[in-house]
Amino acid sequence: MKVKKPHQGVMVLPSLFSLTNLFFGFMSVLLTFQGRYRMAAFLIIIAALMDGLDGLVARATHTPSDFGVELDSLADAVSFGLATSVLLYFWGMEMAGPPAVFFSFIFLTAGVLRLARYNVRSRVPSDRKHYQGLTVPSAAMFMAAVVNFHPVPMATRQSGFLVAVLTLVVSLCMVSTFPYRNFVKAFVGHRIDIRTALFLAVSLFGVLFYTRYFLLLYFGLNVLSGPTVALVRAFRKQPRKKPEPKVIPS
C-alpha cells in the first residue's frame, strides 16, 4: 500500500508560523532600541502565541519534521532569548552598570541551553505532559509581562539590581529539572468539562479587562509552579518515621 505524502502547502504552513514568530521577535528588538518597551514586550507575547500555533498545526496536519524542529528552535532563540535579554537590559538594568550586561546575557545563555536540551530530549518518546525546566517562551512571557505591567524604565541602581535578581532566578528555572505542566497538551484534544470551561471564561475576562494584572499573575504562577511541584514531590518521598514500640516494664 502506497502512503500518500502530505501536500507541500500543508508542510510549509508550520514553518510560516515559525517565521512569523521570528518576525515578531525581530520587531521587538527594533522597538526596544526605540524605547517603546511596552509594545516590545507585547510582541514577545504575540511571538509566543505563534510559537504555540506552529506545533499545533504541525501535529494537526501530520507534518512534523526535523527541519521544522530546528527552525522553531532558531526562531525561539531570537524571539525569546535575544529579544527578551535586550529588552531587560535597556528597560530594567542599563543603569546598574557593567553587571547588567552579565545578567542579560545569562538569560540569553539559559534560553539557548534550554532549547538545546529540549532538541536532544525531543528525540526520545515521552508522554509530553510535563517539561523539564521552564520553557523559554514561558520565561520570556513572564519577563515581558513584568515589563508590560511597568513599562516605565527603571531609574535607580537598586531597582536595576532587583530586575537582575529576578532575571537570574528565571534563568535558573529554565536550566533546572523542575517539572512544568504542558498546558497545551492538557487542553488540546480533551473534552472540556465544567472546571476547564470556568477557567477559560475567567482567563478571557482577565485578558480583556485586566490585561496587565492577569498576564503578570498567570505567567508568574506558571514560573512558581515548577519549584512548588518539586517541593511537594520531595516532601512526599520522605520516609515517615515509624513510632517506636512501647516497652512495657515487667
Secondary structure, 3 states (H helix, E strand, C coil): CCCCCCCHHHHHHHHHHHHHHHHHHHHHHHHHHCCCHHHHHHHHHHHHHHHHHHHHHHHHCCCCCHHHHHHHHHHHHHHHHHHHHHHHHHHHHHHHCHHHHHHHHHHHHHHHHHHHHHHHHCCCCCCCCEEECCCHHHHHHHHHHHHHHCCCCCCCHHHHHHHHHHHHHHHHHHHCCCEEECHHHHHCCCCCCHHHHHHHHHHHHHHHHCHHHHHHHHHHHHHHHHHHHHHHHHHHHCCCCCCCCCCCCC
